[in-house]
Amino acid sequence: MIDKKYAFSIQLKSREYLDILAIDCDRRMRGVFIEGFLGELVDIKLVEDAVLVISGENGTFRLDINLKNLTSALSKQSKKNESESSHSNNCCVGQK
């Protein structure tokens, strides 16, 4: 069963903004890779505390996520980045 908790959609105005669409048919590695260009950012908003909408000149990306979960994910990533940065800075202390 697919968890619809973080469903997403990507809508592009033209195929020319889709750079890569790869669907792996190998039974061992089932996956899909989508890469394209939203273009210059026009708007980023959270609609009804349920959908993050990132609009660009070339298209729109939507992610079903509420503010609490988005903030939590960003906070975890920020702490991870700070920890990695702090660790890499400490390893060089006292070295010339």
Buried (B, 14 or more C-beta within 10 A) or exposed (E): EEEEEEEEEBEBEEEEBBEEEEEEEEEEEEEEEEEBBBBEEEEEEBEEEEBBBBBBEBBBBBBBBBEEEBEEEEEEEEEEEEEEEEEEEEEEEEEE
